[in-house]
Amino acid sequence: MFRYSRPLRAAQSGLVGLTVPKSLVLGLSVCLALSVGGATMLVGCNAGGNSQEMVFKVNDSTVTKGQLDKKSAQLMSLMNFMMPEGDNKNQQLTDLFNQMAAESLMFDAFVQQAATKHDLKISEKEVDEVFKAHSQKFDSLDTFKNYLNQMKLTEAEFKEQLKTELLKEKLIAQIAGDSVEVGEKQALQYYQGHIKEFKIPEQVRARHILKRLDVAKLEEDYKQKNPKASEDDLKQYIQGRAAKKEQEAVAVLEKIKETPQQFDQLAKSESEDPISAKQGGDLGYFSKEQMVPTFSTAAFTTAPGKLYPNVVKSRFGYHVIEVLDKKPARTLPFSEVKPQIQDKLAHETKVNLFRDWFAKQKAEASIEYGDKYQDILKPPGVAGLQEASPEKTTKAETPAKP
């Protein structure tokens, strides 16, 4: 579904769900679509590993356990990044990540083989230009580096993945020709048939100062330092820390009430939200559902230019909130969203073409599996690798059309 990205600063402040810049999505969703219908986040496709145990061999390309483990760990990191409170450690999810990782690695092997066959090359200059463009989509270089760290990617690995993505673009250009171009008429038809997707709810622009209270971490640290402490002792400790943080937030609020011009400076010096603090606490525009309920209630009931009169408690701690602006609900005009619609439809065409191309490559390839991996990489209901024959080499009976 077509959606505008949420504010990255607010997302990384922990208040809203994460959405990375759209440019980071293109390309890799082709890989993940082969497994789960099109996940749209960026992870490395060519990461290495230490273990040399063979998972599978496709034509002359071998994928090792180290590569599979690395890729699967990146997918797990991605899930944790998107849903930090989700249950991402169960075995079923781990198996799914392994299947997705295997499909992605096999897909990239075919891309590299096709690139060699068709003499497709990517220069270092091309990679550097795309790398720079990606990094500039984030609020700062530190934010970008933090993202790479959380995705378990080094800069070199990320650049290698970008190289593969650029190869895919050149390869799809050969496969598709002009078929991925989306004209204005097609985009308008999509717009008219999906008008609800372009309705933007009321939005608020606000800034905040946070006194963070991470109860889970406090409990963990306390139990490690005081293994014999009772639950009452723990409860009293947490209540004490909460009271201290609340007092700190109240003190900041009183300072701002006395001198409203201090907000920007106090946000930079006092806020425990490191991302928004650099921006004077500014979170950009957001809708009600993009923030935690207590924060949204305060922000949407406060007039622009006004300070919410009380400290606001959320699961992140205690907030001092000032509303800067409000935008009424509206429907985005076609002229504003036409480029995004054309990108979306072109991207979907590429995914479908690559899916068919991938199926054809698998059908025609010589695929050999390591003994440990033949069964686990193809569970029911998931588009996994082809089953191995007794000789460990498999070909699909009916090749998909290119």
Secondary structure as GFF3:
##gff-version 3
##sequence-region A 1 402
A	DSSP	alpha_helix	8	12	.	.	.	ID=ss1
A	DSSP	three_ten_helix	22	24	.	.	.	ID=ss2
A	DSSP	alpha_helix	28	36	.	.	.	ID=ss3
A	DSSP	beta_strand	54	58	.	.	.	ID=ss4
A	DSSP	beta_strand	61	64	.	.	.	ID=ss5
A	DSSP	alpha_helix	65	82	.	.	.	ID=ss6
A	DSSP	alpha_helix	91	117	.	.	.	ID=ss7
A	DSSP	alpha_helix	124	135	.	.	.	ID=ss8
A	DSSP	alpha_helix	141	150	.	.	.	ID=ss9
A	DSSP	alpha_helix	155	176	.	.	.	ID=ss10
A	DSSP	alpha_helix	184	193	.	.	.	ID=ss11
A	DSSP	three_ten_helix	195	198	.	.	.	ID=ss12
A	DSSP	beta_strand	199	200	.	.	.	ID=ss13
A	DSSP	beta_strand	203	212	.	.	.	ID=ss14
A	DSSP	alpha_helix	215	225	.	.	.	ID=ss15
A	DSSP	alpha_helix	231	258	.	.	.	ID=ss16
A	DSSP	three_ten_helix	260	262	.	.	.	ID=ss17
A	DSSP	alpha_helix	263	270	.	.	.	ID=ss18
A	DSSP	alpha_helix	274	277	.	.	.	ID=ss19
A	DSSP	beta_strand	282	286	.	.	.	ID=ss20
A	DSSP	three_ten_helix	288	290	.	.	.	ID=ss21
A	DSSP	alpha_helix	293	300	.	.	.	ID=ss22
A	DSSP	beta_strand	312	314	.	.	.	ID=ss23
A	DSSP	beta_strand	317	327	.	.	.	ID=ss24
A	DSSP	beta_strand	330	331	.	.	.	ID=ss25
A	DSSP	alpha_helix	334	364	.	.	.	ID=ss26
A	DSSP	beta_strand	367	369	.	.	.	ID=ss27
A	DSSP	beta_strand	393	394	.	.	.	ID=ss28
###
